[in-house]
Amino acid sequence: MDALALNHKLPGVAAAVLYLVSAVMLWRAATAGPENSGMLSRGRSLFVSLIAATGAILHLYMLHGTAFNPGLLNFSFFNSLSVTAWFTVVLLLLVSIARPVLTLGLVVFPSSAALVTCALVFAGTGALSVEPQLQWHVLISVVAYALLTMAAVQSILVSLQDKRLRAHRPGGLLRALPPLKLMDQVLLQLLIASFLLLTLALITGVVFLDDLFAQRLVHKTALSLLALVLLAVLLIGHFRFGWRGQKAAKMTLGAYIALVLGYFGSKFVKELLLSA
């Protein structure tokens, strides 16, 4: 292993470890004894956030050696997932400053640790020369995906919380979650932000990509449009008919799956299945 590779692998390993430590600490705080009533304490949340933020800084340093270079992006399958994981962690930490969403880290932090590890082990190739204006399209697309990832995890927690409350079993992890009404409000805000960013991503794609509907991109465009339509229907249904709970969770996950298939489906087939 050469010195350059080692210089970027070590921060990646450290980032994965810190993400896992954050997840463990969050789990222990969230499932503490009966005295833990309600949301995580401010002190615990801050400590977990600082550890995860340190991991995110190290993760970014790793990405500068594996995915980003001036004018050149290596967006292989696992590198793309690693980049998306970084944006998801950063957005989660930023949003958690104002809204009670840190419990999403129970899913986001360990999955990010796994994706960092995969990116280190299976670096892959996929370097692309990217024009400056196209970099904005890529950035907006990744942020939109990261926001919808948070919305998908939030929808799962809302669904579980709704089921447990209806069954009169509010114990366990639910003690660390905010009230269901507030959880629904946060989910709605994440869905609105996801819809706006995904719309902007598609608009910049139309502006900056001449072949958005070419054969190699048509499936990505179609699935992204499907995700956008599902989000639009869900938001209309929420404001007009009061959709929430299980229905909102299912539609959110449907939009997320469509976006996952659009962003990563072809990469998975080309890089992992066809090359095997």
N, C-alpha and C positions, 0 to 999 in steps of 0.2 A: 504494500500500500504506500503510495507516494505521500509526501508531506502535505501537498495541497488537498488531496482527498481526506487525509486524516484531520486537517484543520477544520473541515466542514462536517465530517462525520461525528467528531466528538461533541460539538454543540448540539447536533441532532439527537445523539444518545441522551445527553443531559436534558434536552427539552422533553423528550419522551418520558424520562424519569420524573421530571417536575410535574408534567401533566398527570401522571399516575398518582403522585403524592397529593396533588390538588384534589383528584377524584376521591381518594381514600379519606382525606380530611373532610371533604364535603359530605361524604357518606356518613362518617362518624358523627359529624355535627347534626346532620339531618335526621339521624336515627338514634339520637341520644335518648336518655331515659324519659320517664313521664313528665319530668320537670320542664322538658323542652316543649313549650306550647306556642305554636305559631311559627313565624318566619325565623330564619337564621339570625343570630345576633349580629350586630354591626361589626363587632370586633372579630368574630369568626369569619364573616364574609370578607372583611378587609384582608385578613391574613391569607385566606385561600386565594383571593384575587391577586395579591402580591406574588405568591408562588407561581400561579398560572401565568402572570404577566412576565415574570422572569423566564419561564419556559417559552413564552411567545417571542421574546427578544432573541433567545438562543435559536429558536426555530427559524426566525427571519434570517439570522446569520447563516444558518445551514442552507436556506433557500437561495441565498446569493451565490452559493457555490454549486447548487444542483439544478436550479430552475431558471434563475435570472442572470442575464449578462446584458451589458449595454447593447440594445438593438436586437438581442437574441433571446428567445425564450425556449427552454427545454420543457415542453408540456407533454411529456410522456404520460402514460396512464396513472402511475403512482405519484409522479411529480405533480400532476394536475390535482389529484386528491389531496396531496400534502399542502399545496398552495391554498386550496379551498378550506382545508382544516385550519390553517393559520388565520385566514380571514374570519372564519366562524368563531374562533377563540377570541380574537381581538374585538369583534362586534359584540360578543357576549359580555366581555369585560366592560366595554364602553356602555352598553345598554344597562348593565347591572348597576351602574352608578346612580341612575334615576329610577329604574324599575326593578321589581323583585324577580329577576330571572336567573340568578346565579345557580339555582338548583338544576337548570338545564346542563350545567357542567357535569352532572352525574353521568350523562351520556356523551356530551361533547368532549370532555377531557380525555377519558380513556380511548374513545374512538380516534381522537387526534393523535394520541400516543401510538396507536396501532398504525395509523397512516404514515406518520413520521418514520417509524421503523421499516415499513414496507418500502418507502421511498429511498431509504438508505440501502436496503438489501437489494431491491430490484430497481436500479436507477433508470434503466431503459434509455431509449433514444427518441428524439422527437423535436430536435432543435429547429426553430423557425425564425426567420428574419422578419421582424414585425415593425411596420411603419408607426411613427409616433401616434397618429390619429387612431390607428387600429388598436394600439395599446389601451386607449380609453374604452373602446368596445370590450376588450378582454377584461379590463378591470371592473367595469360596471356589471358585466355578466357574472363574474366570480362573486362580487358582493351580493348580487341578486340571489345567486345560488346559496350563499352563506346565510342570508336572511331567511330564505325559505327553509333551510335546514333547521334553524332555530325555531321557526314556526311549526315545523313538523314535530320536533321534540316537544314543544310546548303543547301542541294539540294532543299528543299521547298522554302527557301528564294531566291535561284537562279532562280527557276521556276517562282515565283511571280514577281521578278525583271525583268525577260525576258519578261513576259506577259505585264507588265505595260509599259515597254519601247517600245515594239512593238505597243502598243495602244496609245503611246505618252501621257502617264499619269504618269510621274515620281515623283509625289509629295508624301506626307505622310511619311510613315516610310522609303521609299526608299532614302530620303535625308540623313539618318544616315548610309546607307550602302556604302561600297566602290564601285568603278566602277565594272560593270558586269565582265569585263575581269579578274580583281583581284579576284572577288568572285569565278569565274570558276577555277582559279589557286588554291585557297585554297581548294575548293571541291576536285579537283584532288589529292592534297597532302593528304587529309584526306582519300580518297578512297585507295590510294596506301598504306598508313599506316594500314588501316583496313584490306586490303588484306594480307599484310605481317604478321600481328599479328594473324589473323584468321588461316592462313596457319600454323604458329608456334603452335597455340593452338591445331590444329588437329594432328600435328606431335607429340607433347608432350602427347596427348591423346593416340595415337598408342603406344608410348614408355612406358607410365606409367600405362595404363589401359589394363588389359588382356581381358576384355569383352566389348571392345568399340562397337562391333556389336551385343552384346547380346540384347535380346528382350527389356529390360528396357532402353537401350541406343540407339537402332538402329534408332529411329525417330529423336533423337537429332543429331546423326551423319549424317543422310541423309539430314536433313534440313540445317545443318551447311555446308555440301558439296554443297548443292544447292545455298546457299548464296555465297560461295566461287566461284562457277562457274559463277554466275551472275556478281560478281565483276570482275572476269577475262575477261568475254565477254565485259563488259562495258569499262574496261581499254584498251583492244585490239581495240575496236570500237573507242575509243577516239583517240588513237595514229595513227590508220590506216585510219579511216574515218572521224575523227573530231567530233564524237558524243559529244554533250553538251546540255545545256538547258533542254527542256522538256523530251527528250529521256533519258538523264543522270539522271534526277530527278526520272523518273518512275522506271528505273532499280535499282537505289540506294534504293528507298523505297521498291522495291520487295525483294532485298537482306536483307534489314533490317527486313521486316515482316517475312521472312523465319527464320532469326536468333532469332527473338522474339518467334516465335512458337516453335523453337527447344529448346531454353533455358528455357522458362517459360510456354509453353503450357501444358506439362504434370503436372507440379506443380499446375497450375490453376485447371485442371480437378480433380486431386487427393485431393488437400487440400481444395478447395472451392466448387466444385460441388458434388463430391462423398461423402464428409464428411458432406454435408448439410442435 
